[in-house]
Amino acid sequence: MSTAPPFAPPSVLIVLEADSLHARLRQALEMAGIDVVEVEDEPQARESMRQARPMAVLTDLKLPAGDGLGVLAAAKALDGELPVIVTSEPGNVADAVSAMKGGALECFVKPLDVEQVVPLLERAIGAYRALTETLPFLAGDEAGVLGIVGRDPGLAKVLRNLERAAGTDATVLLQGESGTGKELFARALHLFSPRAGGPFVAINCAAIPENLLESELFGHEKGALTGAVARKPGKFEVADGGTLFLDEIGDLPGALQAKILRAVETRSFERVGGTKVLTVDVRQVAATNRDLRARVSAGLFREDLYFRLSVFPIQIPPLRDRMADVPLLARFFVGKVCADLGRSPVMLSVAAQERLMSHGWPGNVRELQNCIERAVILCEGTELRPSDLSLHTGEVPARETDPWDAIDLSGTLADASLRALREVERRKIAAALKDAGNNTGRVADALGISHRALVVKMQEHGIKT
C-alpha cells in the first residue's frame, strides 16, 4: 500500500461510456469537493493512474477498448487498498461476480443513481485516506503508533500545531478528555522531532502509588528503599536523548511538583537516596484530562509548574466534536482488528455507520475502538450491521429485527437446525429475481440489502440469471 501525500485533495477516476450522466455525476462530485478525472477506456485509465494516483475509481465493465475488469486489475496492482466501484448492465451477474472476486468495493447496475454513487464514493475515499494519508511523522510503525485518522478541520489544526511544536524543544502540554489519544499524539510529536532516534519514555502519573512515583521518575540508589537491592535509573534518566511523556500530570502529588519543576527547568535531579546531581538531555511532553487552571486556582497545582509545562499547549478535540471522522476511524479499526485476528475483511454497513454516528462517544476514540473490536469478534458474516454493535461496556448485543421476516441475509447460518431457513432464503431471492426480470439492482433494493451482498448470496445458493 502506498502513502498518499498529506491532505491531498480527493480525486476519482471515472471510466464510463459517454452519456448524459457524466455532467450530473461530475457536478455532484465537485460539489462534494472531489476532483474528477474522466477517460473513456482501459488503456487511457492505465495511463491516467500511472500519471496521477486517484483515491477511487468508478468504471464500466464494458468499455470501447479493454474492459472494466482490466481497469480493476490495474488499480489493484497499483495499490491493493485503492477502492474500485464497477457498473454493469442488468443481468450481467457473471462479470459482476468476477469483479467482486477481484476486489471491487461495489457493483452498481445501470442506470446509475447519482444519489447512491456519490455518497459511496465519498465514504470510499474517506476510508482510503484514513489508511494512506498520514503526516510524515506518522509513517513509521514504532511502539504501536497506528496513525492519527481523520479529516476534521479541528483535527487538522491540531496536527499543524503538533508539527510546528515538534521542530522545537519546547515543552508541550496536551489537553483533552480521556480516550482522545493523547499518548498517540505525544508519540507522533516525538517521531517528527529531531529526537526521533532517541527513546520515547512514558509514565502515567496517576497509575503509580505516590510512595513509589518519585523513584519511578528519578530512580533510586541501592538501599534507599525497602527492597532496593540495586541502583535503578528512573524515567528521566532512561529518556536521556529523547522524549519523556508525563501522562495525567494533573494528578501529580503536591510533594513531587517542586521536584518535577526543577527537573523540567534545569534537566537535573538526584536519585532517591543519592547526592550526585544528574543532568540529562530530555524533552518533556505532558498530558492531562483535568482543568489545570482550575486546579491552580484551587491550590492543587503549582502555578509556576503549570506555566512551565504549558509553553506550547495543544487542545485535542473530543470525538463528539469531529463526528464526521467516526466512519473513518471505524473503518480503520475494522481493518486493523481483522488483520490482528487473521480473518477475512469485514465491511461496515451504512446502517452500522449511522448508528455509530448517533452515539455521543463519552469515552472518545478509545470507546469507539473497543466497540469495533467487540463487533468484529461477534460478527458472523462479511458485513458489520447495527445488531453487531454494542455501545455499552460489557453488553452483548441482541440481534435486531431483520426486515426479511427475521432472516438475516448478512450472517452465516452455521447451525444445522437452521438449514431450512437457507432454503427459504434461496426461494426469496429466486422469486425476487423473477419478479424483477433478473434486474439484480432492483432485487437488491427490494430486499433491503446491498448489491454486493446479493451477488454473494446468489453465488452461495448457485442462483444464475
C-alpha positions as a Python dict, from the first residue, in 0.01 Angstrom:
ca = {
    (1, 'M'): (0, 0, 0),
    (2, 'S'): (143, 338, -95),
    (3, 'T'): (122, 655, 108),
    (4, 'A'): (-73, 945, -34),
    (5, 'P'): (57, 1300, 12),
    (6, 'P'): (-66, 1463, 336),
    (7, 'F'): (-404, 1631, 294),
    (8, 'A'): (-404, 1589, -88),
    (9, 'P'): (-736, 1696, -248),
    (10, 'P'): (-954, 1388, -303),
    (11, 'S'): (-986, 1268, -661),
    (12, 'V'): (-1176, 1000, -850),
    (13, 'L'): (-1101, 843, -1187),
    (14, 'I'): (-1418, 783, -1391),
    (15, 'V'): (-1411, 534, -1680),
    (16, 'L'): (-1763, 536, -1820),
    (17, 'E'): (-1924, 536, -2161),
    (18, 'A'): (-2017, 888, -2263),
    (19, 'D'): (-2377, 971, -2175),
    (20, 'S'): (-2585, 1238, -2005),
    (21, 'L'): (-2497, 1103, -1660),
    (22, 'H'): (-2145, 1242, -1682),
    (23, 'A'): (-2241, 1606, -1630),
    (24, 'R'): (-2468, 1529, -1332),
    (25, 'L'): (-2214, 1294, -1174),
    (26, 'R'): (-1927, 1538, -1224),
    (27, 'Q'): (-2128, 1824, -1078),
    (28, 'A'): (-2230, 1622, -773),
    (29, 'L'): (-1873, 1506, -710),
    (30, 'E'): (-1730, 1855, -750),
    (31, 'M'): (-1992, 1992, -509),
    (32, 'A'): (-1869, 1728, -263),
    (33, 'G'): (-1515, 1864, -303),
    (34, 'I'): (-1388, 1573, -513),
    (35, 'D'): (-1171, 1631, -821),
    (36, 'V'): (-1283, 1433, -1129),
    (37, 'V'): (-1062, 1281, -1399),
    (38, 'E'): (-1255, 1129, -1692),
    (39, 'V'): (-1126, 880, -1952),
    (40, 'E'): (-1304, 651, -2196),
    (41, 'D'): (-1131, 312, -2197),
    (42, 'E'): (-888, 78, -2020),
    (43, 'P'): (-564, 197, -2189),
    (44, 'Q'): (-644, 559, -2101),
    (45, 'A'): (-732, 456, -1745),
    (46, 'R'): (-400, 275, -1702),
    (47, 'E'): (-208, 577, -1831),
    (48, 'S'): (-404, 816, -1609),
    (49, 'M'): (-334, 605, -1298),
    (50, 'R'): (38, 600, -1382),
    (51, 'Q'): (49, 978, -1410),
    (52, 'A'): (-163, 1073, -1109),
    (53, 'R'): (-286, 847, -831),
    (54, 'P'): (-665, 868, -781),
    (55, 'M'): (-829, 795, -445),
    (56, 'A'): (-1111, 594, -603),
    (57, 'V'): (-1204, 452, -942),
    (58, 'L'): (-1550, 420, -1099),
    (59, 'T'): (-1551, 209, -1415),
    (60, 'D'): (-1790, 39, -1654),
    (61, 'L'): (-1733, -332, -1700),
    (62, 'K'): (-1795, -286, -2073),
    (63, 'L'): (-1562, -33, -2242),
    (64, 'P'): (-1479, 60, -2605),
    (65, 'A'): (-1120, -67, -2559),
    (66, 'G'): (-1031, -319, -2293),
    (67, 'D'): (-1279, -370, -2010),
    (68, 'G'): (-1356, -280, -1652),
    (69, 'L'): (-1201, -597, -1516),
    (70, 'G'): (-872, -482, -1669),
    (71, 'V'): (-911, -140, -1506),
    (72, 'L'): (-985, -313, -1175),
    (73, 'A'): (-677, -534, -1205),
    (74, 'A'): (-456, -235, -1292),
    (75, 'A'): (-587, -35, -996),
    (76, 'K'): (-530, -321, -751),
    (77, 'A'): (-181, -381, -891),
    (78, 'L'): (-106, -14, -830),
    (79, 'D'): (-243, -19, -476),
    (80, 'G'): (-435, -307, -323),
    (81, 'E'): (-627, -66, -97),
    (82, 'L'): (-746, 159, -381),
    (83, 'P'): (-1129, 143, -385),
    (84, 'V'): (-1282, 47, -721),
    (85, 'I'): (-1654, 60, -798),
    (86, 'V'): (-1784, -107, -1114),
    (87, 'T'): (-2103, -68, -1312),
    (88, 'S'): (-2272, -330, -1526),
    (89, 'E'): (-2571, -388, -1748),
    (90, 'P'): (-2877, -558, -1589),
    (91, 'G'): (-2838, -935, -1566),
    (92, 'N'): (-2460, -935, -1612),
    (93, 'V'): (-2408, -1140, -1296),
    (94, 'A'): (-2103, -1336, -1417),
    (95, 'D'): (-1887, -1029, -1471),
    (96, 'A'): (-2020, -871, -1152),
    (97, 'V'): (-1912, -1181, -957),
    (98, 'S'): (-1570, -1169, -1124),
    (99, 'A'): (-1537, -803, -1029),
    (100, 'M'): (-1627, -870, -664),
    (101, 'K'): (-1380, -1157, -652),
    (102, 'G'): (-1119, -922, -799),
    (103, 'G'): (-1163, -681, -511),
    (104, 'A'): (-1429, -436, -631),
    (105, 'L'): (-1593, -244, -349),
    (106, 'E'): (-1939, -246, -507),
    (107, 'C'): (-2114, -322, -834),
    (108, 'F'): (-2395, -90, -945),
    (109, 'V'): (-2646, -193, -1207),
    (110, 'K'): (-2735, 62, -1474),
    (111, 'P'): (-2899, 305, -1490),
    (112, 'L'): (-2683, 463, -1221),
    (113, 'D'): (-2834, 669, -942),
    (114, 'V'): (-2612, 967, -861),
    (115, 'E'): (-2761, 986, -511),
    (116, 'Q'): (-2630, 633, -444),
    (117, 'V'): (-2298, 654, -626),
    (118, 'V'): (-2167, 982, -485),
    (119, 'P'): (-2215, 900, -112),
    (120, 'L'): (-2045, 564, -163),
    (121, 'L'): (-1752, 731, -341),
    (122, 'E'): (-1726, 983, -56),
    (123, 'R'): (-1714, 704, 203),
    (124, 'A'): (-1468, 500, -4),
    (125, 'I'): (-1235, 796, -48),
    (126, 'G'): (-1262, 875, 323),
    (127, 'A'): (-1166, 520, 416),
    (128, 'Y'): (-877, 520, 168),
    (129, 'R'): (-746, 850, 302),
    (130, 'A'): (-774, 718, 656),
    (131, 'L'): (-549, 428, 559),
    (132, 'T'): (-298, 614, 345),
    (133, 'E'): (-289, 980, 445),
    (134, 'T'): (-63, 1037, 741),
    (135, 'L'): (170, 1319, 826),
    (136, 'P'): (536, 1231, 772),
    (137, 'F'): (591, 1165, 1140),
    (138, 'L'): (316, 902, 1142),
    (139, 'A'): (463, 697, 861),
    (140, 'G'): (663, 478, 1099),
    (141, 'D'): (536, 184, 1299),
    (142, 'E'): (706, 231, 1632),
    (143, 'A'): (562, 105, 1960),
    (144, 'G'): (207, 74, 1836),
    (145, 'V'): (173, 404, 1651),
    (146, 'L'): (-121, 333, 1420),
    (147, 'G'): (-172, 675, 1262),
    (148, 'I'): (-395, 967, 1352),
    (149, 'V'): (-709, 921, 1145),
    (150, 'G'): (-944, 1199, 1046),
    (151, 'R'): (-1029, 1489, 815),
    (152, 'D'): (-1198, 1724, 1063),
    (153, 'P'): (-1069, 2085, 1037),
    (154, 'G'): (-1017, 2093, 1414),
    (155, 'L'): (-801, 1784, 1399),
    (156, 'A'): (-608, 1925, 1102),
    (157, 'K'): (-532, 2236, 1311),
    (158, 'V'): (-405, 2017, 1595),
    (159, 'L'): (-178, 1830, 1355),
    (160, 'R'): (-38, 2151, 1213),
    (161, 'N'): (37, 2281, 1563),
    (162, 'L'): (191, 1947, 1654),
    (163, 'E'): (418, 1967, 1350),
    (164, 'R'): (527, 2320, 1442),
    (165, 'A'): (600, 2223, 1801),
    (166, 'A'): (788, 1909, 1702),
    (167, 'G'): (1062, 2111, 1534),
    (168, 'T'): (1140, 2293, 1860),
    (169, 'D'): (1247, 2173, 2202),
    (170, 'A'): (960, 2349, 2379),
    (171, 'T'): (766, 2169, 2650),
    (172, 'V'): (424, 2070, 2513),
    (173, 'L'): (106, 2027, 2717),
    (174, 'L'): (-154, 1802, 2553),
    (175, 'Q'): (-501, 1865, 2693),
    (176, 'G'): (-803, 1652, 2621),
    (177, 'E'): (-1060, 1415, 2762),
    (178, 'S'): (-979, 1054, 2848),
    (179, 'G'): (-972, 837, 2539),
    (180, 'T'): (-881, 1110, 2289),
    (181, 'G'): (-541, 953, 2220),
    (182, 'K'): (-305, 1191, 2398),
    (183, 'E'): (-21, 937, 2410),
    (184, 'L'): (-60, 875, 2037),
    (185, 'F'): (-14, 1247, 1972),
    (186, 'A'): (284, 1253, 2207),
    (187, 'R'): (448, 965, 2017),
    (188, 'A'): (378, 1143, 1689),
    (189, 'L'): (541, 1458, 1824),
    (190, 'H'): (850, 1256, 1920),
    (191, 'L'): (871, 1077, 1583),
    (192, 'F'): (861, 1405, 1393),
    (193, 'S'): (1117, 1577, 1616),
    (194, 'P'): (1498, 1579, 1586),
    (195, 'R'): (1490, 1338, 1882),
    (196, 'A'): (1316, 1063, 1683),
    (197, 'G'): (1628, 847, 1705),
    (198, 'G'): (1624, 861, 2084),
    (199, 'P'): (1395, 686, 2332),
    (200, 'F'): (1031, 770, 2392),
    (201, 'V'): (952, 701, 2757),
    (202, 'A'): (601, 730, 2901),
    (203, 'I'): (483, 729, 3260),
    (204, 'N'): (128, 763, 3391),
    (205, 'C'): (147, 981, 3700),
    (206, 'A'): (-198, 867, 3816),
    (207, 'A'): (-130, 494, 3788),
    (208, 'I'): (164, 466, 4031),
    (209, 'P'): (129, 492, 4412),
    (210, 'E'): (260, 820, 4549),
    (211, 'N'): (528, 650, 4760),
    (212, 'L'): (675, 484, 4450),
    (213, 'L'): (628, 759, 4193),
    (214, 'E'): (939, 958, 4290),
    (215, 'S'): (1157, 650, 4248),
    (216, 'E'): (993, 573, 3912),
    (217, 'L'): (1063, 925, 3790),
    (218, 'F'): (1413, 986, 3928),
    (219, 'G'): (1543, 639, 4015),
    (220, 'H'): (1699, 529, 4345),
    (221, 'E'): (2028, 419, 4493),
    (222, 'K'): (2087, 78, 4646),
    (223, 'G'): (1929, 59, 4991),
    (224, 'A'): (1732, 382, 4952),
    (225, 'L'): (1401, 197, 4971),
    (226, 'T'): (1272, -126, 5113),
    (227, 'G'): (1367, -391, 4861),
    (228, 'A'): (1607, -161, 4673),
    (229, 'V'): (1884, -418, 4635),
    (230, 'A'): (2047, -234, 4344),
    (231, 'R'): (2067, 106, 4183),
    (232, 'K'): (1776, 174, 3947),
    (233, 'P'): (1761, 451, 3688),
    (234, 'G'): (1436, 649, 3668),
    (235, 'K'): (1231, 759, 3369),
    (236, 'F'): (1416, 1090, 3335),
    (237, 'E'): (1744, 903, 3310),
    (238, 'V'): (1613, 639, 3069),
    (239, 'A'): (1473, 912, 2842),
    (240, 'D'): (1810, 1084, 2803),
    (241, 'G'): (1847, 1200, 2443),
    (242, 'G'): (1478, 1151, 2372),
    (243, 'T'): (1131, 1245, 2495),
    (244, 'L'): (968, 1190, 2835),
    (245, 'F'): (589, 1178, 2828),
    (246, 'L'): (431, 1265, 3164),
    (247, 'D'): (73, 1143, 3128),
    (248, 'E'): (-202, 1259, 3366),
    (249, 'I'): (25, 1530, 3503),
    (250, 'G'): (-277, 1689, 3672),
    (251, 'D'): (-276, 1402, 3924),
    (252, 'L'): (85, 1462, 4028),
    (253, 'P'): (112, 1472, 4409),
    (254, 'G'): (193, 1813, 4553),
    (255, 'A'): (515, 1694, 4717),
    (256, 'L'): (658, 1594, 4379),
    (257, 'Q'): (555, 1903, 4186),
    (258, 'A'): (856, 2107, 4305),
    (259, 'K'): (1098, 1830, 4204),
    (260, 'I'): (934, 1797, 3864),
    (261, 'L'): (958, 2174, 3818),
    (262, 'R'): (1331, 2167, 3888),
    (263, 'A'): (1384, 1872, 3652),
    (264, 'V'): (1187, 2040, 3374),
    (265, 'E'): (1364, 2374, 3415),
    (266, 'T'): (1721, 2256, 3471),
    (267, 'R'): (1709, 1900, 3336),
    (268, 'S'): (1885, 1792, 3654),
    (269, 'F'): (1785, 1582, 3956),
    (270, 'E'): (1914, 1335, 4216),
    (271, 'R'): (1814, 975, 4255),
    (272, 'V'): (1620, 886, 4569),
    (273, 'G'): (1884, 825, 4839),
    (274, 'G'): (2158, 983, 4627),
    (275, 'T'): (2351, 1310, 4645),
    (276, 'K'): (2500, 1327, 4295),
    (277, 'V'): (2326, 1572, 4063),
    (278, 'L'): (2247, 1406, 3731),
    (279, 'T'): (2194, 1609, 3416),
    (280, 'V'): (2001, 1474, 3118),
    (281, 'D'): (1901, 1596, 2773),
    (282, 'V'): (1528, 1527, 2777),
    (283, 'R'): (1233, 1694, 2607),
    (284, 'Q'): (917, 1688, 2820),
    (285, 'V'): (566, 1638, 2688),
    (286, 'A'): (287, 1640, 2945),
    (287, 'A'): (-79, 1548, 2916),
    (288, 'T'): (-388, 1588, 3129),
    (289, 'N'): (-763, 1541, 3117),
    (290, 'R'): (-806, 1786, 3402),
    (291, 'D'): (-853, 2164, 3400),
    (292, 'L'): (-510, 2265, 3528),
    (293, 'R'): (-606, 2633, 3557),
    (294, 'A'): (-888, 2536, 3792),
    (295, 'R'): (-652, 2318, 3994),
    (296, 'V'): (-406, 2606, 4017),
    (297, 'S'): (-687, 2833, 4144),
    (298, 'A'): (-784, 2566, 4397),
    (299, 'G'): (-425, 2541, 4522),
    (300, 'L'): (-387, 2183, 4399),
    (301, 'F'): (-131, 2250, 4130),
    (302, 'R'): (170, 2482, 4132),
    (303, 'E'): (122, 2784, 3910),
    (304, 'D'): (491, 2800, 3817),
    (305, 'L'): (487, 2435, 3709),
    (306, 'Y'): (171, 2494, 3508),
    (307, 'F'): (328, 2779, 3314),
    (308, 'R'): (649, 2581, 3264),
    (309, 'L'): (463, 2282, 3123),
    (310, 'S'): (226, 2480, 2901),
    (311, 'V'): (484, 2660, 2689),
    (312, 'F'): (308, 2511, 2387),
    (313, 'P'): (-44, 2392, 2484),
    (314, 'I'): (-241, 2181, 2235),
    (315, 'Q'): (-609, 2102, 2290),
    (316, 'I'): (-718, 1767, 2141),
    (317, 'P'): (-1086, 1773, 2044),
    (318, 'P'): (-1324, 1508, 2178),
    (319, 'L'): (-1473, 1268, 1926),
    (320, 'R'): (-1821, 1423, 1958),
    (321, 'D'): (-1675, 1745, 1811),
    (322, 'R'): (-1549, 1566, 1499),
    (323, 'M'): (-1829, 1320, 1430),
    (324, 'A'): (-1754, 1317, 1057),
    (325, 'D'): (-1438, 1124, 1146),
    (326, 'V'): (-1631, 842, 1317),
    (327, 'P'): (-1681, 634, 997),
    (328, 'L'): (-1315, 681, 900),
    (329, 'L'): (-1195, 572, 1243),
    (330, 'A'): (-1440, 283, 1250),
    (331, 'R'): (-1321, 150, 915),
    (332, 'F'): (-961, 196, 1025),
    (333, 'F'): (-1022, -10, 1339),
    (334, 'V'): (-1223, -273, 1147),
    (335, 'G'): (-927, -326, 914),
    (336, 'K'): (-681, -343, 1200),
    (337, 'V'): (-886, -587, 1406),
    (338, 'C'): (-947, -814, 1106),
    (339, 'A'): (-574, -817, 1035),
    (340, 'D'): (-492, -887, 1401),
    (341, 'L'): (-743, -1173, 1412),
    (342, 'G'): (-633, -1311, 1077),
    (343, 'R'): (-990, -1312, 949),
    (344, 'S'): (-1126, -1209, 611),
    (345, 'P'): (-1204, -838, 570),
    (346, 'V'): (-1539, -720, 705),
    (347, 'M'): (-1737, -433, 555),
    (348, 'L'): (-1904, -166, 768),
    (349, 'S'): (-2265, -130, 655),
    (350, 'V'): (-2424, 211, 604),
    (351, 'A'): (-2678, 132, 877),
    (352, 'A'): (-2394, 49, 1120),
    (353, 'Q'): (-2222, 376, 1034),
    (354, 'E'): (-2543, 565, 1102),
    (355, 'R'): (-2574, 400, 1442),
    (356, 'L'): (-2214, 487, 1526),
    (357, 'M'): (-2279, 846, 1420),
    (358, 'S'): (-2580, 867, 1651),
    (359, 'H'): (-2378, 783, 1963),
    (360, 'G'): (-2222, 1055, 2181),
    (361, 'W'): (-1891, 869, 2247),
    (362, 'P'): (-1824, 986, 2604),
    (363, 'G'): (-1522, 753, 2602),
    (364, 'N'): (-1396, 909, 2278),
    (365, 'V'): (-1172, 718, 2034),
    (366, 'R'): (-1087, 453, 2292),
    (367, 'E'): (-1457, 369, 2333),
    (368, 'L'): (-1503, 351, 1956),
    (369, 'Q'): (-1204, 120, 1920),
    (370, 'N'): (-1335, -112, 2192),
    (371, 'C'): (-1680, -111, 2030),
    (372, 'I'): (-1537, -208, 1691),
    (373, 'E'): (-1317, -481, 1840),
    (374, 'R'): (-1620, -642, 2006),
    (375, 'A'): (-1828, -603, 1690),
    (376, 'V'): (-1573, -770, 1464),
    (377, 'I'): (-1538, -1061, 1708),
    (378, 'L'): (-1917, -1102, 1727),
    (379, 'C'): (-1982, -1052, 1355),
    (380, 'E'): (-2089, -1378, 1190),
    (381, 'G'): (-2098, -1256, 831),
    (382, 'T'): (-1900, -1035, 597),
    (383, 'E'): (-2065, -707, 694),
    (384, 'L'): (-2095, -530, 1029),
    (385, 'R'): (-2456, -438, 1097),
    (386, 'P'): (-2616, -235, 1377),
    (387, 'S'): (-2702, -560, 1555),
    (388, 'D'): (-2330, -637, 1587),
    (389, 'L'): (-2259, -311, 1769),
    (390, 'S'): (-2256, -274, 2143),
    (391, 'L'): (-2243, 85, 2263),
    (392, 'H'): (-2238, -4, 2632),
    (393, 'T'): (-1940, -168, 2800),
    (394, 'G'): (-1995, -537, 2860),
    (395, 'E'): (-2322, -551, 2668),
    (396, 'V'): (-2369, -845, 2434),
    (397, 'P'): (-2590, -708, 2156),
    (398, 'A'): (-2918, -876, 2075),
    (399, 'R'): (-2988, -945, 1712),
    (400, 'E'): (-3208, -672, 1563),
    (401, 'T'): (-3536, -745, 1385),
    (402, 'D'): (-3448, -816, 1025),
    (403, 'P'): (-3660, -658, 750),
    (404, 'W'): (-3682, -1002, 584),
    (405, 'D'): (-3912, -1175, 827),
    (406, 'A'): (-3625, -1214, 1075),
    (407, 'I'): (-3396, -1383, 819),
    (408, 'D'): (-3052, -1227, 848),
    (409, 'L'): (-2903, -1232, 496),
    (410, 'S'): (-2569, -1084, 607),
    (411, 'G'): (-2493, -1360, 855),
    (412, 'T'): (-2386, -1722, 832),
    (413, 'L'): (-2639, -1992, 912),
    (414, 'A'): (-2397, -2230, 1076),
    (415, 'D'): (-2642, -2417, 1293),
    (416, 'A'): (-2771, -2730, 1118),
    (417, 'S'): (-3114, -2667, 1267),
    (418, 'L'): (-3139, -2352, 1053),
    (419, 'R'): (-3082, -2522, 720),
    (420, 'A'): (-3448, -2481, 637),
    (421, 'L'): (-3405, -2107, 656),
    (422, 'R'): (-3138, -2124, 388),
    (423, 'E'): (-3392, -2279, 156),
    (424, 'V'): (-3639, -2002, 240),
    (425, 'E'): (-3363, -1750, 168),
    (426, 'R'): (-3289, -1913, -168),
    (427, 'R'): (-3655, -1912, -266),
    (428, 'K'): (-3698, -1546, -169),
    (429, 'I'): (-3403, -1444, -386),
    (430, 'A'): (-3522, -1656, -680),
    (431, 'A'): (-3875, -1518, -657),
    (432, 'A'): (-3750, -1160, -635),
    (433, 'L'): (-3530, -1212, -942),
    (434, 'K'): (-3828, -1348, -1137),
    (435, 'D'): (-4047, -1054, -1037),
    (436, 'A'): (-3774, -805, -1133),
    (437, 'G'): (-3689, -965, -1465),
    (438, 'N'): (-3344, -1065, -1336),
    (439, 'N'): (-3252, -700, -1267),
    (440, 'T'): (-3022, -757, -970),
    (441, 'G'): (-3013, -388, -884),
    (442, 'R'): (-3390, -379, -836),
    (443, 'V'): (-3376, -706, -643),
    (444, 'A'): (-3117, -572, -401),
    (445, 'D'): (-3329, -262, -340),
    (446, 'A'): (-3644, -469, -291),
    (447, 'L'): (-3476, -698, -40),
    (448, 'G'): (-3309, -416, 151),
    (449, 'I'): (-2953, -541, 105),
    (450, 'S'): (-2653, -415, -93),
    (451, 'H'): (-2594, -535, -446),
    (452, 'R'): (-2266, -687, -333),
    (453, 'A'): (-2441, -890, -62),
    (454, 'L'): (-2697, -1008, -319),
    (455, 'V'): (-2429, -1125, -563),
    (456, 'V'): (-2252, -1315, -284),
    (457, 'K'): (-2579, -1480, -176),
    (458, 'M'): (-2664, -1575, -532),
    (459, 'Q'): (-2326, -1736, -567),
    (460, 'E'): (-2370, -1924, -237),
    (461, 'H'): (-2705, -2062, -348),
    (462, 'G'): (-2594, -2136, -707),
    (463, 'I'): (-2854, -1896, -849),
    (464, 'K'): (-2784, -1783, -1204),
    (465, 'T'): (-2972, -1543, -1429),
}
